[in-house]
Amino acid sequence: QILYLKPPWTLVNLLKCYKKHWMAVFGYVVPRSLLSAIECLYNHLSTDKPLDSSAVQIMLQESKKLFHAFSSRSDYDGVLPQAYAALNKLYQMLTEQDLSEDIMVLSENAGCEKMEAVAPNLQESEEGKPHTSFHVAQENRHQEIWSVLEGVWNAINLYSIEIFQKLDPNAVTAKPLFEEAFLGLQKLLAAVNDIREGISR
């Protein structure tokens, strides 16, 4: 009755509702500073301008921040870990695509004479420190893997608490809630398998 916009919503409508009710509602659940993530998503999605890959990467990162923050409250019936895993897949695909495009551009533009001229400098840089862009990409990849593992770990903790609480023989309503928690753990298998495949790659 008090919602700023009534359903059915578009994604932009939802972001408007988040902005409107942030201080009164959502700011009590997650850090209020995350309003900047909502505003970032709203500004990118409410424009008619086409989005480039860097803008999409920013939006994915801000979305992951929001999902991570809300995961401390609930896993929302297993929807949040699945959405988080999907975001990570999109982010990985985008970063790999950008990296392959950069490599193609470098290989097309680099002639033999230029490569011979640059060879001494490349040797010096190899002896000194790794290429900056590669180093940054590696750091981003490590952060991405860590955030996925952390999200799965938080969800497993929530379900484990439910399971051990409901295993109490004195609890009358143990069976339905236990089954719900067990099904939730089964849903996490997909995310764990994605992590295993990513590490093996």
VOGU-3710 file (C-alpha; in Angstrom, 3 decimals, decimal comma):
1> qilylkppwt> 0,000/0,000/0,000  2,882/2,374/0,611  5,078/1,373/-2,322  6,336/4,203/-4,482  5,382/2,255/-7,647  2,835/-0,557/-7,842  3,550/-3,844/-9,665  3,999/-5,130/-12,298  7,507/-3,653/-12,392  10,226/-3,255/-14,945
11> lvnllkcykk> 13,811/-3,423/-13,733  14,041/0,388/-13,852  10,820/0,576/-11,775  12,373/-1,694/-9,171  15,500/0,437/-8,991  13,286/3,514/-8,502  11,567/1,736/-5,601  14,934/0,842/-4,102  16,034/4,472/-4,305  12,766/5,775/-2,833
21> hwmavfgyvv> 12,603/3,315/0,079  16,351/2,880/0,642  16,732/4,840/3,884  13,433/3,722/5,423  13,642/0,017/4,516  16,726/-1,377/2,803  19,203/0,758/4,734  18,304/-1,245/7,846  19,166/-4,538/6,121  22,366/-3,698/4,202
31> prsllsaiec> 24,918/-0,863/4,472  23,351/2,428/3,411  26,453/3,293/1,396  25,307/0,718/-1,177  22,770/3,255/-2,394  25,561/4,333/-4,765  25,363/0,873/-6,394  21,607/1,291/-6,922  22,127/4,755/-8,417  24,877/3,448/-10,695
41> lynhlstdkp> 22,613/0,691/-12,040  19,711/3,100/-12,435  21,794/5,672/-14,335  23,092/3,050/-16,760  19,763/1,287/-17,332  17,508/4,333/-17,596  19,428/5,814/-20,516  18,775/5,086/-24,188  22,476/5,119/-24,998  24,067/1,783/-25,943
51> ldssavqiml> 26,262/0,214/-23,261  29,880/-0,662/-23,940  31,685/-3,570/-22,312  33,310/-1,418/-19,614  29,896/-0,088/-18,519  28,500/-3,616/-18,379  31,471/-4,741/-16,281  30,816/-1,905/-13,831  27,130/-2,851/-13,625  27,988/-6,498/-12,969
61> qeskklfhaf> 30,430/-5,545/-10,223  27,882/-3,245/-8,540  25,225/-5,975/-8,783  27,597/-8,472/-7,177  28,126/-6,034/-4,292  24,368/-5,835/-3,735  23,900/-9,616/-3,930  26,754/-10,179/-1,508  25,282/-7,674/0,972  21,776/-9,148/0,821
71> ssrsdydgvl> 23,162/-12,694/1,188  23,964/-11,867/4,824  20,196/-11,530/5,428  18,878/-14,518/3,470  19,496/-16,682/0,416  15,908/-15,952/-0,718  14,914/-19,597/-1,250  18,087/-20,365/-3,191  17,466/-17,677/-5,804  20,277/-15,397/-4,674
81> pqayaalnkl> 23,158/-17,920/-4,975  21,912/-18,916/-8,443  21,711/-15,285/-9,550  25,158/-14,604/-8,079  26,626/-17,553/-9,997  24,956/-16,318/-13,206  26,446/-12,845/-12,706  29,896/-14,339/-12,246  29,510/-16,338/-15,472  28,544/-13,208/-17,388
91> yqmlteqdls> 31,448/-11,272/-15,878  33,884/-14,062/-16,741  32,621/-14,284/-20,336  32,936/-10,522/-20,741  36,458/-10,296/-19,332  37,629/-13,245/-21,449  36,097/-11,663/-24,562  37,785/-8,330/-23,849  41,109/-10,061/-23,246  40,895/-12,022/-26,521
101> edimvlsena> 39,959/-8,838/-28,426  42,946/-7,003/-26,929  45,242/-9,834/-27,979  43,830/-9,796/-31,534  44,281/-6,021/-31,821  47,852/-6,257/-30,576  48,706/-9,066/-32,987  47,166/-7,257/-35,964  48,918/-3,958/-35,290  52,320/-5,330/-34,401
111> gcekmeavap> 54,662/-5,691/-37,411  57,910/-7,636/-37,477  60,101/-4,525/-37,449  58,195/-3,047/-34,536  58,449/-6,299/-32,608  62,203/-6,442/-33,172  62,542/-2,869/-31,937  60,445/-3,554/-28,872  62,074/-6,903/-28,042  64,775/-5,487/-25,710
121> nlqeseegkp> 62,141/-3,537/-23,766  59,986/-6,652/-23,463  62,934/-8,589/-22,079  63,555/-5,884/-19,506  59,920/-5,830/-18,444  59,849/-9,625/-18,180  62,906/-9,561/-15,963  61,396/-6,832/-13,810  57,651/-7,277/-13,202  54,669/-8,840/-15,039
131> htsfhvaqen> 52,644/-6,797/-17,517  50,360/-4,407/-15,646  47,136/-5,309/-17,462  47,787/-9,031/-16,954  48,473/-8,424/-13,265  45,237/-6,446/-12,874  43,280/-9,145/-14,740  44,714/-11,785/-12,423  43,767/-9,745/-9,345  40,222/-9,271/-10,661
141> rhqeiwsvle> 39,974/-13,000/-11,363  41,126/-13,825/-7,830  38,551/-11,418/-6,365  35,834/-12,957/-8,540  36,696/-16,501/-7,421  36,845/-15,386/-3,799  33,427/-13,670/-4,005  31,785/-16,788/-5,512  33,296/-19,023/-2,832  32,213/-16,590/-0,129
151> gvwnainlys> 28,641/-16,489/-1,457  28,403/-20,297/-1,515  29,961/-20,510/1,950  27,413/-18,045/3,379  24,514/-19,992/1,868  25,866/-23,321/3,170  26,232/-21,816/6,641  22,617/-20,622/6,614  21,309/-24,032/5,568  23,584/-25,871/7,989
161> ieifqkldpn> 22,240/-23,832/10,899  18,693/-24,694/9,793  19,545/-28,392/9,545  21,186/-28,661/12,967  18,413/-26,687/14,622  15,710/-28,875/13,058  17,493/-32,135/13,892  16,470/-31,530/17,494  14,182/-34,514/18,307  12,036/-32,287/20,539
171> avtakplfee> 11,103/-30,060/17,581  7,660/-30,957/16,240  8,035/-29,156/12,879  11,474/-30,574/12,098  10,670/-32,582/8,967  9,364/-29,942/6,502  12,012/-27,366/7,360  14,756/-29,983/7,277  13,651/-31,085/3,796  13,623/-27,469/2,642
181> aflglqklla> 17,169/-26,959/3,881  18,288/-30,231/2,258  16,797/-29,195/-1,094  18,539/-25,846/-0,760  21,889/-27,576/-0,291  21,223/-29,618/-3,427  20,653/-26,394/-5,382  24,097/-25,230/-4,301  25,698/-28,188/-6,098  25,373/-26,353/-9,413
191> avndiregis> 27,316/-23,356/-8,082  29,977/-25,619/-6,521  30,362/-27,508/-9,813  30,826/-24,196/-11,655  33,588/-23,246/-9,215  35,289/-26,652/-9,622  35,182/-26,396/-13,421  36,520/-22,833/-13,294  39,441/-23,844/-11,056  40,259/-26,852/-13,262
201> r> 40,352/-24,540/-16,319
//
